[in-house]
Amino acid sequence: MSELINNREKRMELLKSLIQKMNDLNSLDTVREEIASLLEEVPYEDVVSVEQELFSQGMDKDRMLDLCDLHSRALNGLIKSPLKKQEAPSHPLSIFKKENQALRREISFAKKIFGEVQLLSDEVNAGDSFVKLHSFFNSLMDIEKHFSRKENLLFPFLEKYQITGPSTVMWGKDDQIRQMLKNALSVLRDSHAVTAGEGKAIIDLVLMPAIIAIEEMNIKEEQILFPMSIDTLTETDWYQIYKQSDEIGYCLIAPTEKWQPEGMTPMIPEDLKIDSAKVHLPTGTFLLNELSAMMNTMPFDFTFVDKDDFVRYFSNGTERIFQRNRAILGRKVQFCHPPSSVHTVEKILSDFKEGRQDKADFWINMKGKFIYISYYAVRDENKEYLGTLEVTQDLTPLRQLEGERRILSYE
């Protein structure tokens, strides 16, 4: 058998035949035992090559999607990835891995609550647990930014090197996960007062399958996609990915460190340098650093949400009222709020988009301060909706003013 094992062509033929034998979950243990006994370990490049070959030979895409899950379960723990030096903390691949760690953390929290619900008697109210689950699944929706960078930045470079099969199949699995998470959130919105018996059914039929799908994608990325990518892409390729990543955003983390391959000149066009770029507005002109500093100096907190409900900007003053970090950029604003207040957010956005309203105001007392929160519909000269601006300010000092001050006096 050693001749078969050491001959890559024969090994791949064996692996392909074993993968094609996977028709259902019942065959997994048998196939896994065969792979373990015949091959012991499977180099990740063999898995990639077999997938590419099956795809090139015209295997139906839906069939490939089904097999993708089955063979990842059968091969889990058997795929041999090469040992690589540790990438820099801000390298795009390191960011992908950190995002997966953050997703696993959220999943572990959700699973803990699953277990708590399972211990309850069926007739007991499990609403509190499902409010918490709603929050965790809101966080899991941040996976969209992880998928988007993978699909729109990483996959094109793999395709440049004629690696198309795995990325095509993986994109299909990403879409399935997206739909499963949407279904889960749809159910969770109406599950804040369920009994434990109803909750157990929801967990088994809707929530757990979504969790499992994310975990399996995590394995596919860690064992196959990432080793293949680091072996294939050049430092210049990775730098291109790095330079475009901020625009899409990051999943559950907020990278701050910069990365640049050794010996490579920063690829920043002359007209985008911070000390020379100008922003021309109808009533004046700013240097970029002037505009940024001005926005951060204003005694308000600004957050801008675009017309598609994605958070695109927040000011970064020294004394923010509500803390923000870069992880919210590119995230749906609905998923940045507690489930109990999402319906209010949806109402405001709907009224702004439909032109029924242009402003919504709230005021609250928080930690001894009087906080005023305003939402403004942002429209162009043709009254077309462009997004929503949130402005938050501490009015406590202003409410205490009396009389007049006409003489200069510093605080």
Phi, psi and omega in degrees: 000337182300325179299319179294318183295319186276350178266111187298320182298314179291324180296320180291323177297319178295315180299318180297318181294324179291319178297320181291341178282347183283098181258335181198176182298332183292339182268354187297312184299320180296313181295319180299318178297319179297315181297316182296321183282326184271323188245341183062295176231148180245114176302138185301327181294334176291319178298316179299315182295320179295316177300315180299319181293315179299319180294317181294332180279003173092017177300136181304137184299318180297322178294321178296322179296318178297314181296328182304314179293315184296313184285335176293325178288320181291326185267352183304124181092347180258342183285129182260115177257141182292149176284129181236155173293153182292128177288157177300149183305330182259006175298141181308323180291322176297322179295316177304315182293320178296324177296319177297322176298318179294321177296319179296325178296314179297321180296321180296323177296315180297318181296326178298318179290323174307313181297321179296320179294321181298333182278349182279150171292147187303328185276351182287143177289128181246022184302317181300319179296323183281336170295318177296317179298323178301317179296316180296320180288331170302316179296320180296335178297344177295349179299341179304321181290324176298311180297317184296318178293321179298313186284321188262344179246312184282311184303319180301326178288324175296319180295331176299332179259024176062028174256100187241328185300301182301319182292322179297313180294317182295324178297320177298320177293323176302316180297322177296318179296318177306313182293321180296321178291321177297317178298318180298315181293324178299318178290318184295330179299332182253018187239026182279358180222031183280157171280164179298324179298315177295321181296322179297321178294319178297318179298312184292321188269332188236310189283311182298319177302322178294318178299314181298319180298320178293317179299319181291324176294323177303316179295316180301318180292312185292323186268335185237300188298311185292313176300319179298319183292317182291332176285332190262314187281148176272168177299325177296319176300312182296324180293324175299317179296315181301315184293336182260355187290322182303324184297326180275321180102180188231155186266108172066003177227167181225083181300140179235337182285146178271156177221138176208126179302146180301136176079003182256131178284135179306133182269069180244116179304149183305321186281002178248005179293141188297333184266358182231342181289144178236143175253116182263119179244162182303332184245016178160178185228141178235149158284153182301318181292329176293315181297314180299314181295321180296316180298324181278347180270333181303142183280038178224160169258127178251139170223130180247130178245127185284180186294342178261012174078017178265136176289124184245339184201147166215144176288160188228057179290171185284337182232067179293147177278310174248123184293142176231154168220167188296346180296339180279343181296132182081006181258145176299132183297331180299330184271003177260005182239153175300147180307327183292340182249001183298323182297328177291317177300313180299320180297314180299311181298318179297315180295322178293314183296322182276358177079012181283331181218161177234350183206144174223132184241146174219153171217140184221158171259124185219116177054043177080005181246150176261109187256129180250125184238125180234141174244130182239135172285126179263121183231153177274187184295341178262012179069017176283136182290126179252338181158192182232135177252124175261128179237123181238135180214152177267111182265005183306310180296323183292324180291343182266356182289142175219155177064220183223160169228111181246356181245137181302128178208116178278145178289000000 
